[in-house]
């Protein structure tokens, strides 16, 4: 079944009991987001909001709220897409088994975009202020589009086949934007649209941009799919959706004829305005920074258009399911992209980019008597130089001769690495480099450090699952927690400055060194402040979130008996990570109590969401 529109998808989900209509009037200011967050947490269905306060359009959320529902929406094309990825990895397979891949060939034919007529699409011209003005978190700078498909073309290679379709958040109002005339466009470094804008900037001409909202869900997924450069997202949308991407041009702007809404406009060279704050997927606000200003040309909507949206916050959230679906489709590509690397896993609970796990291999050093990471370090460099993987801040890479190590089994992966890592040898820092735009652990936006932790060889230790008794006598510590085997958390007083932290943690490290005999089986000591850790198994999520979102490796890593030898840093006791809140960190995302109370009416007896109260 090929969805021709978002309405087709909604009808299909509703018919199969996977969507619920919310009939009561709802306020786009905070209420819609709060309900989406609650329903995702309850593993609820997709939601169609029929009655938005101050807006004539309906809105839908939680479409991708579970991997099962996502797979259901693409149930007729998913197998073909996986075969297409396999063919890209191994094109000889099609020659060896031509009839097996026959359906894949038909799927590829549907990948070619199809030009049509703008006049026949049924668009009406509207204003930005007519759109659903959804504000997600209390401190957001305004209303945002959270599921946009942002289209741009290469001015040196115009046309749809060299275009870029990405998902970059759009601020519709607030800050200094002129109402209905200007909107903000936030995209991170290493994005396709940035290459297009760089070229138009050099020519001193504006970049034409079209923002599509809605349409078949394959179009939304195409906008977040990490495709190699040179492969059009429009072709992927057609192949995955089982229907060619239909487009036309109007006033020089590309228009998706299947979209529910389209915003067209131009970005002029060096024309920026403050964008944000915005509650983002790391679980914190991304703060206000200058980002490209888009001058609005025209806005279009179909008569019965439906506005899709999602809410991002501390994971897991709906974008977790996006990631799982992407991995389902393209996971097999990694070994061919990076030789020797068997798999890579961005840990969603840590906000994706802060923490990356990888399984590599040691193929070229069988003569070494002392097994140690060698080729793994080469593979780590390749990983950190590949597309969005380059945004990783912490990369754990393990080599497993027995082929039993799996990235997605996070607890088992950490156990494998922590049992084998030599902290005096296997920590490798990258300082003063670029990190994720949304990560505020560094000194400046986009600036920070990275750390590779590599492990290979025989087991060196048994990880402790008991708290050392000596820590109860340490005057610096106010609370002690076992976070996971081999990792303990120590609560210290709040962070004030790196200078004070260095002195404080040196005192702690000296005290620990004097009691080192009780630290056997401990690899990491995490310093935290005023954090309530959940009980197992949720504690793993707390450990990865607090540790890897709140630390900058070059500034916040210390060690018991640490040393520098020929510019290599290591430690002979446990490593210490200062994961306390820092003054420059962005605030955490919190739903207001009054918002929680106001949405209770939707869950009362007789209300639309009574079943999920």
Secondary structure as GFF3:
##gff-version 3
##sequence-region A 1 613
A	DSSP	alpha_helix	6	15	.	.	.	ID=ss1
A	DSSP	beta_strand	19	22	.	.	.	ID=ss2
A	DSSP	alpha_helix	31	41	.	.	.	ID=ss3
A	DSSP	beta_strand	46	49	.	.	.	ID=ss4
A	DSSP	beta_strand	58	61	.	.	.	ID=ss5
A	DSSP	alpha_helix	67	73	.	.	.	ID=ss6
A	DSSP	alpha_helix	78	89	.	.	.	ID=ss7
A	DSSP	alpha_helix	92	96	.	.	.	ID=ss8
A	DSSP	alpha_helix	102	109	.	.	.	ID=ss9
A	DSSP	beta_strand	114	115	.	.	.	ID=ss10
A	DSSP	three_ten_helix	119	121	.	.	.	ID=ss11
A	DSSP	beta_strand	123	126	.	.	.	ID=ss12
A	DSSP	three_ten_helix	128	130	.	.	.	ID=ss13
A	DSSP	beta_strand	144	145	.	.	.	ID=ss14
A	DSSP	beta_strand	148	152	.	.	.	ID=ss15
A	DSSP	three_ten_helix	160	162	.	.	.	ID=ss16
A	DSSP	beta_strand	164	166	.	.	.	ID=ss17
A	DSSP	beta_strand	170	171	.	.	.	ID=ss18
A	DSSP	beta_strand	182	185	.	.	.	ID=ss19
A	DSSP	alpha_helix	192	203	.	.	.	ID=ss20
A	DSSP	beta_strand	207	213	.	.	.	ID=ss21
A	DSSP	alpha_helix	217	224	.	.	.	ID=ss22
A	DSSP	alpha_helix	233	241	.	.	.	ID=ss23
A	DSSP	beta_strand	246	250	.	.	.	ID=ss24
A	DSSP	beta_strand	253	256	.	.	.	ID=ss25
A	DSSP	beta_strand	261	267	.	.	.	ID=ss26
A	DSSP	beta_strand	272	275	.	.	.	ID=ss27
A	DSSP	beta_strand	278	279	.	.	.	ID=ss28
A	DSSP	beta_strand	285	286	.	.	.	ID=ss29
A	DSSP	beta_strand	289	302	.	.	.	ID=ss30
A	DSSP	beta_strand	306	309	.	.	.	ID=ss31
A	DSSP	alpha_helix	318	330	.	.	.	ID=ss32
A	DSSP	three_ten_helix	331	333	.	.	.	ID=ss33
A	DSSP	alpha_helix	334	337	.	.	.	ID=ss34
A	DSSP	beta_strand	343	346	.	.	.	ID=ss35
A	DSSP	three_ten_helix	348	350	.	.	.	ID=ss36
A	DSSP	beta_strand	355	360	.	.	.	ID=ss37
A	DSSP	alpha_helix	375	383	.	.	.	ID=ss38
A	DSSP	three_ten_helix	387	391	.	.	.	ID=ss39
A	DSSP	beta_strand	394	399	.	.	.	ID=ss40
A	DSSP	alpha_helix	410	420	.	.	.	ID=ss41
A	DSSP	beta_strand	427	434	.	.	.	ID=ss42
A	DSSP	beta_strand	447	455	.	.	.	ID=ss43
A	DSSP	three_ten_helix	469	473	.	.	.	ID=ss44
A	DSSP	beta_strand	479	484	.	.	.	ID=ss45
A	DSSP	beta_strand	487	491	.	.	.	ID=ss46
A	DSSP	alpha_helix	498	514	.	.	.	ID=ss47
A	DSSP	three_ten_helix	516	518	.	.	.	ID=ss48
A	DSSP	beta_strand	524	528	.	.	.	ID=ss49
A	DSSP	alpha_helix	539	549	.	.	.	ID=ss50
A	DSSP	alpha_helix	553	556	.	.	.	ID=ss51
A	DSSP	beta_strand	557	559	.	.	.	ID=ss52
A	DSSP	beta_strand	562	565	.	.	.	ID=ss53
A	DSSP	beta_strand	568	571	.	.	.	ID=ss54
A	DSSP	beta_strand	575	578	.	.	.	ID=ss55
A	DSSP	alpha_helix	593	598	.	.	.	ID=ss56
A	DSSP	three_ten_helix	599	603	.	.	.	ID=ss57
A	DSSP	three_ten_helix	610	612	.	.	.	ID=ss58
###
